[in-house]
Amino acid sequence: MVDAAVGASGSADSWTAVAAVARRELAAPIARHRAADLAAAPDGRGGWPCPSRRRRSLREAPALSVIVATHNRAGPLRRCLSSLLESDHPEFEIIVVDNAPADDAAEELVRAEFAERVRYVREPVPGLARAHNRGLAHASGDVAAFTDDDTLVDPQWLSALADTFARDGGIGCVTGLIVPAELETPAQVALERHGGFAKGCTPRAWSLSDPPADPLFPFTAGRFGSGANMAFRTEVLRSLGGFDPATGVGTPARGGDDLLAFFDVLVAGHSLAYEPGALVWHHHRRTQEAVAAQVFGYGAGLGAYLTGALTAHPRALPALLRRLPRGVRHVIARSRDRGSDPEASWSARMAFLEVCGMAYGPYGYLRGRLARGAGRRSGR
């Protein structure tokens, strides 16, 4: 286990050992999932289809638009785009949205190294949701997939997303597995030990017509996936007005844009699927200060998302209030379970920062609406 590798001194050697153990723990379920893919039955149930059916699936796959928002990170963007161009999906376009850049580095990179395969557009107003909406406006594919500039995508990422959409016409959104691209610093290891982005290696699906046992569903959007690995049917996302521009990194809300979109998809009557075969590797922040800010942002995004959900769907408030007592008991029970497992429990500092972020989230969302005039989403 990870904690067993932590030396009492907390030295660099100790953290190297922790990272090595963490990598093995992450690699094992991924390897098992890939093995299940290869051994899947011809009907494709329980994993990827057999090779012949998968080749046919790829030939019949829908066109995809991949939207990558970036902000002053030309180096990571280069790595992300290079990984995207290794995708095995037969038909996709890549749209880079340069969000409020301080210079022309991203534009020069795209023009010089990726001009034939990547489209460049600029969104001058800061905010990840606005950047994603700008990319959505330019998308021509049947499916709009989103990832961040600090990720590396698996060659089968797009094919796994497309195959999941093809299996069920009622799916409006698909999310996938996010694992760390590196575990080289104590901060990176700590973030992954405390949850990271991964949602497990078991495919799942959610809908209002077949709700799970979770007493807070559908308000627990954080369990559905993360914005670094998500895809929507383009027409569905456009019909919902895209992403709420008062949310997202770069706004006072600091996040919540992905969670609110997941919630909107479910409330509109579509289902949401999680497919771990759609794999993305994420570069975690390397310093403890950056991780602390990230954890606060998680909490703020959650608070902003709930505020945005209730603002857009005020009739959902009674449902949330009815579920709240059971939800609190559920969270307390889970916290007790986690408390017996030191690998899964949040440190006191991170828990405090996340709670502070949640308290700030509603204020950040309302401030974002006022500051950006985001009372109405683009497309509505």
VMD Tcl script that draws the C-alpha trace (Angstrom):
set ca {
  {0.00 0.00 0.00}
  {1.09 3.58 -0.59}
  {1.41 4.62 3.05}
  {3.60 1.62 3.80}
  {6.25 3.10 1.53}
  {6.39 6.44 3.32}
  {9.53 6.82 5.39}
  {9.41 8.54 8.74}
  {11.78 11.24 7.55}
  {9.70 12.21 4.49}
  {12.91 12.31 2.45}
  {13.15 12.44 -1.32}
  {14.00 8.73 -1.34}
  {10.84 8.02 0.64}
  {8.70 9.93 -1.82}
  {10.37 8.14 -4.72}
  {9.32 4.87 -3.12}
  {5.78 6.18 -2.61}
  {5.56 7.20 -6.26}
  {6.77 3.78 -7.41}
  {4.15 1.99 -5.31}
  {1.43 4.39 -6.46}
  {2.32 3.76 -10.10}
  {2.01 0.00 -9.58}
  {-1.35 0.41 -7.84}
  {-2.64 2.54 -10.71}
  {-1.21 0.28 -13.41}
  {-2.83 -2.90 -12.09}
  {-6.51 -1.99 -12.65}
  {-5.70 -0.36 -15.99}
  {-3.92 -3.54 -17.13}
  {-6.86 -5.65 -15.99}
  {-9.28 -3.43 -17.89}
  {-7.17 -3.63 -21.07}
  {-6.99 -7.42 -20.71}
  {-10.78 -7.54 -20.42}
  {-11.00 -5.42 -23.56}
  {-8.90 -7.87 -25.53}
  {-10.89 -10.84 -24.27}
  {-14.30 -9.23 -24.81}
  {-17.02 -11.31 -26.39}
  {-18.05 -10.64 -30.02}
  {-21.15 -8.79 -28.86}
  {-18.92 -6.29 -27.07}
  {-20.65 -6.58 -23.71}
  {-18.45 -5.92 -20.71}
  {-15.62 -4.32 -22.67}
  {-14.33 -3.45 -26.11}
  {-15.76 -5.39 -29.06}
  {-13.71 -8.16 -30.61}
  {-11.10 -6.95 -33.16}
  {-13.26 -7.56 -36.26}
  {-16.29 -5.82 -34.78}
  {-14.11 -2.97 -33.54}
  {-12.67 -2.42 -37.02}
  {-16.22 -2.26 -38.39}
  {-17.16 0.08 -35.53}
  {-14.29 2.40 -36.43}
  {-15.36 2.50 -40.08}
  {-18.90 3.43 -39.04}
  {-17.85 5.76 -36.22}
  {-19.22 9.30 -36.03}
  {-17.02 12.28 -36.80}
  {-15.57 13.90 -33.69}
  {-14.46 17.42 -32.87}
  {-11.76 17.63 -30.19}
  {-11.65 20.96 -28.37}
  {-8.55 21.86 -26.38}
  {-8.64 25.10 -24.41}
  {-5.25 26.57 -23.51}
  {-3.96 29.54 -21.56}
  {-0.29 30.51 -21.74}
  {1.01 26.92 -21.82}
  {2.52 26.31 -25.24}
  {4.86 23.56 -23.99}
  {2.17 21.29 -22.53}
  {-0.08 22.11 -25.50}
  {2.52 20.74 -27.90}
  {2.62 17.43 -26.03}
  {-1.18 17.23 -25.91}
  {-1.62 17.88 -29.63}
  {1.10 15.38 -30.53}
  {-0.70 12.68 -28.54}
  {-4.02 13.54 -30.18}
  {-2.53 13.11 -33.64}
  {-1.65 9.51 -32.76}
  {-5.33 8.65 -32.25}
  {-6.65 5.62 -34.14}
  {-10.08 7.15 -34.77}
  {-10.68 7.51 -38.52}
  {-12.27 10.96 -38.60}
  {-11.74 13.84 -36.20}
  {-10.81 17.49 -36.15}
  {-8.83 19.35 -33.48}
  {-9.74 22.88 -32.42}
  {-7.41 24.80 -30.12}
  {-9.06 27.68 -28.28}
  {-6.53 30.19 -26.98}
  {-8.19 31.75 -23.93}
  {-7.16 35.33 -23.07}
  {-3.50 34.71 -24.00}
  {-0.70 36.97 -22.79}
  {1.26 36.41 -26.01}
  {1.10 34.67 -29.38}
  {3.03 31.55 -28.35}
  {0.12 29.13 -28.76}
  {-0.92 30.59 -32.10}
  {2.65 30.45 -33.40}
  {2.96 26.85 -32.23}
  {-0.19 25.76 -34.05}
  {0.67 27.65 -37.23}
  {4.24 26.37 -37.32}
  {3.87 22.73 -36.25}
  {0.22 21.69 -36.58}
  {-1.28 23.92 -39.25}
  {-2.52 21.07 -41.46}
  {-4.32 19.20 -38.67}
  {-5.30 21.77 -36.04}
  {-7.57 24.82 -36.21}
  {-6.72 27.80 -34.06}
  {-9.32 30.19 -32.63}
  {-9.03 32.80 -29.91}
  {-11.42 33.62 -27.06}
  {-10.39 36.99 -25.57}
  {-12.55 36.81 -22.43}
  {-11.04 34.68 -19.63}
  {-12.96 31.60 -18.56}
  {-12.80 27.92 -19.44}
  {-16.53 27.72 -20.13}
  {-16.32 30.60 -22.59}
  {-13.35 28.94 -24.29}
  {-15.26 25.67 -24.59}
  {-18.30 27.47 -25.97}
  {-16.11 29.14 -28.57}
  {-14.78 25.76 -29.63}
  {-18.28 24.30 -29.66}
  {-19.40 27.05 -32.05}
  {-16.68 25.96 -34.50}
  {-17.21 22.20 -34.11}
  {-18.46 20.26 -37.12}
  {-18.41 16.75 -35.65}
  {-21.35 14.76 -34.34}
  {-19.54 14.46 -31.01}
  {-17.65 17.25 -29.26}
  {-14.84 15.91 -27.04}
  {-12.95 18.06 -24.56}
  {-9.57 17.68 -22.89}
  {-7.08 20.05 -21.27}
  {-3.74 21.22 -22.56}
  {-1.90 19.45 -19.71}
  {-3.03 15.96 -20.73}
  {-1.81 13.16 -22.96}
  {-4.57 11.12 -24.57}
  {-4.44 7.40 -25.21}
  {-4.44 6.43 -28.92}
  {-7.81 4.69 -28.38}
  {-9.39 7.59 -26.45}
  {-11.55 8.89 -29.28}
  {-12.52 5.43 -30.48}
  {-13.64 4.44 -26.97}
  {-15.77 7.58 -26.71}
  {-17.31 7.09 -30.16}
  {-18.03 3.41 -29.50}
  {-19.83 4.24 -26.27}
  {-22.06 6.80 -27.99}
  {-22.78 4.31 -30.80}
  {-24.00 1.65 -28.36}
  {-26.86 3.79 -27.01}
  {-28.58 6.67 -28.76}
  {-29.89 7.95 -25.43}
  {-26.41 8.82 -24.15}
  {-25.84 12.56 -24.16}
  {-22.44 12.63 -22.46}
  {-19.53 10.24 -21.98}
  {-16.67 10.69 -19.52}
  {-13.52 8.61 -19.17}
  {-10.69 7.55 -16.91}
  {-8.05 10.13 -15.92}
  {-4.77 8.89 -14.44}
  {-1.56 10.76 -13.56}
  {1.02 11.16 -16.30}
  {3.71 11.36 -13.64}
  {4.12 10.93 -9.89}
  {7.43 12.62 -9.23}
  {6.77 15.06 -6.39}
  {5.22 14.72 -2.92}
  {2.40 17.05 -4.00}
  {1.51 14.88 -7.00}
  {1.50 11.72 -4.92}
  {-0.57 13.39 -2.19}
  {-3.19 14.55 -4.70}
  {-3.50 11.09 -6.21}
  {-3.68 9.40 -2.81}
  {-6.48 11.76 -1.85}
  {-8.57 10.93 -4.89}
  {-7.06 12.66 -7.93}
  {-9.30 12.51 -10.98}
  {-9.77 8.77 -11.39}
  {-13.31 7.36 -11.13}
  {-12.36 3.70 -11.29}
  {-12.15 1.05 -13.99}
  {-15.77 -0.07 -14.06}
  {-18.08 1.23 -16.84}
  {-21.21 2.87 -15.45}
  {-24.22 4.83 -16.63}
  {-26.64 7.22 -14.93}
  {-30.09 8.55 -15.85}
  {-33.12 9.99 -14.12}
  {-35.19 7.06 -15.38}
  {-32.91 4.57 -13.61}
  {-31.39 6.44 -10.66}
  {-28.65 4.90 -8.50}
  {-28.90 4.34 -4.76}
  {-26.96 7.55 -4.07}
  {-29.35 9.72 -2.01}
  {-28.02 12.96 -3.50}
  {-28.32 11.91 -7.15}
  {-28.34 13.77 -9.55}
  {-26.60 16.52 -7.58}
  {-23.43 14.43 -7.08}
  {-22.11 15.37 -10.52}
  {-18.50 15.13 -9.33}
  {-18.80 11.34 -9.40}
  {-19.64 11.28 -13.09}
  {-16.26 12.43 -14.39}
  {-14.11 15.50 -14.96}
  {-13.72 18.16 -17.61}
  {-10.30 16.94 -18.73}
  {-11.99 13.89 -20.26}
  {-15.55 14.45 -21.41}
  {-17.54 14.31 -24.63}
  {-21.08 15.31 -25.63}
  {-23.34 14.79 -28.58}
  {-22.83 18.14 -30.26}
  {-26.52 18.78 -30.87}
  {-27.36 17.93 -27.25}
  {-24.77 20.29 -25.80}
  {-25.82 23.08 -28.15}
  {-29.48 22.57 -27.28}
  {-28.55 23.08 -23.61}
  {-26.84 26.38 -24.40}
  {-23.31 25.05 -23.98}
  {-21.39 25.69 -20.77}
  {-22.41 28.33 -18.25}
  {-19.91 31.20 -18.79}
  {-20.12 32.20 -15.12}
  {-18.30 28.96 -14.25}
  {-14.92 27.44 -14.96}
  {-11.26 28.13 -14.33}
  {-10.46 31.76 -15.10}
  {-13.71 33.07 -13.57}
  {-14.49 33.98 -9.95}
  {-16.25 30.61 -9.65}
  {-12.93 28.80 -10.30}
  {-14.67 25.71 -11.66}
  {-17.95 23.86 -11.88}
  {-18.47 24.20 -15.64}
  {-18.12 20.47 -16.29}
  {-20.29 19.46 -13.33}
  {-23.08 21.81 -14.35}
  {-23.01 20.46 -17.91}
  {-23.28 16.88 -16.58}
  {-26.26 17.91 -14.45}
  {-27.94 19.66 -17.38}
  {-27.57 16.57 -19.57}
  {-29.28 14.39 -16.96}
  {-32.05 16.88 -16.20}
  {-32.77 17.17 -19.93}
  {-33.57 13.45 -19.99}
  {-30.36 12.06 -21.48}
  {-28.14 9.46 -19.87}
  {-24.49 9.91 -18.93}
  {-21.95 7.10 -19.31}
  {-18.51 6.56 -17.82}
  {-16.15 4.52 -20.01}
  {-12.73 3.77 -18.44}
  {-11.42 2.61 -21.80}
  {-11.42 6.28 -22.82}
  {-8.12 6.97 -21.10}
  {-6.37 10.30 -20.55}
  {-3.10 10.96 -18.71}
  {-3.04 14.18 -16.67}
  {-0.01 16.17 -15.48}
  {-0.80 16.99 -11.86}
  {0.49 20.20 -10.31}
  {4.00 19.69 -8.97}
  {4.09 21.92 -5.87}
  {2.12 21.78 -2.64}
  {1.04 25.39 -3.07}
  {-0.40 24.64 -6.50}
  {-2.16 21.51 -5.23}
  {-3.63 23.47 -2.32}
  {-5.02 26.05 -4.74}
  {-6.37 23.23 -6.90}
  {-8.16 21.61 -3.96}
  {-9.71 24.94 -3.00}
  {-10.80 25.29 -6.61}
  {-12.47 21.86 -6.49}
  {-14.54 22.98 -3.53}
  {-15.33 26.34 -5.12}
  {-16.38 24.65 -8.35}
  {-18.69 22.31 -6.46}
  {-20.34 25.22 -4.63}
  {-20.61 27.19 -7.88}
  {-22.08 24.21 -9.71}
  {-24.82 23.67 -7.11}
  {-25.63 27.38 -7.18}
  {-25.75 27.40 -10.97}
  {-27.89 24.25 -11.05}
  {-30.44 25.71 -8.67}
  {-30.37 29.05 -10.50}
  {-31.09 27.39 -13.84}
  {-33.48 24.81 -12.36}
  {-35.10 26.41 -9.29}
  {-37.71 23.67 -9.20}
  {-34.91 21.28 -8.25}
  {-34.47 22.98 -4.87}
  {-37.21 20.98 -3.09}
  {-35.68 17.75 -4.41}
  {-32.26 18.77 -3.10}
  {-33.67 19.71 0.29}
  {-35.52 16.40 0.52}
  {-32.34 14.49 -0.26}
  {-30.06 16.56 1.95}
  {-30.60 14.77 5.31}
  {-29.99 11.35 3.79}
  {-27.05 12.76 1.87}
  {-25.44 14.14 5.02}
  {-25.81 10.77 6.74}
  {-24.36 9.09 3.65}
  {-21.33 11.41 3.61}
  {-20.73 10.91 7.34}
  {-20.84 7.14 6.91}
  {-18.40 7.27 4.01}
  {-16.09 9.56 5.99}
  {-16.01 7.03 8.83}
  {-15.18 4.28 6.37}
  {-12.43 6.39 4.87}
  {-11.10 7.23 8.30}
  {-10.12 3.59 8.81}
  {-8.12 3.64 5.58}
  {-5.31 6.23 5.74}
  {-4.68 5.97 1.98}
  {-8.18 7.18 1.11}
  {-8.62 9.94 3.68}
  {-8.02 13.58 2.97}
  {-5.41 15.37 5.02}
  {-6.90 17.85 7.47}
  {-5.49 20.76 5.51}
  {-6.91 19.64 2.17}
  {-10.30 18.90 3.71}
  {-10.37 22.36 5.26}
  {-9.41 24.03 1.98}
  {-12.10 22.14 0.09}
  {-14.77 23.10 2.62}
  {-13.65 26.74 2.40}
  {-13.91 26.51 -1.36}
  {-17.43 25.11 -1.16}
  {-18.46 28.00 1.08}
  {-16.94 30.47 -1.38}
  {-18.45 28.81 -4.48}
  {-21.93 30.42 -4.42}
  {-20.39 33.87 -4.01}
  {-17.93 33.16 -6.84}
  {-20.71 32.02 -9.15}
  {-22.90 35.06 -8.51}
  {-19.91 37.35 -8.82}
  {-19.08 35.71 -12.15}
  {-22.60 36.29 -13.44}
  {-22.42 39.96 -12.53}
  {-18.87 40.50 -13.77}
  {-19.34 38.78 -17.11}
  {-22.99 39.53 -17.76}
  {-23.51 35.77 -17.89}
  {-27.17 35.76 -17.02}
  {-27.88 33.99 -20.32}
  {-25.71 31.34 -21.90}
  {-24.61 31.61 -25.49}
  {-26.99 29.70 -27.75}
  {-30.08 30.33 -25.61}
}
mol new
graphics top color blue
foreach p $ca { graphics top sphere $p radius 0.5 }
foreach p [lrange $ca 0 end-1] q [lrange $ca 1 end] { graphics top cylinder $p $q radius 0.2 }
display resetview
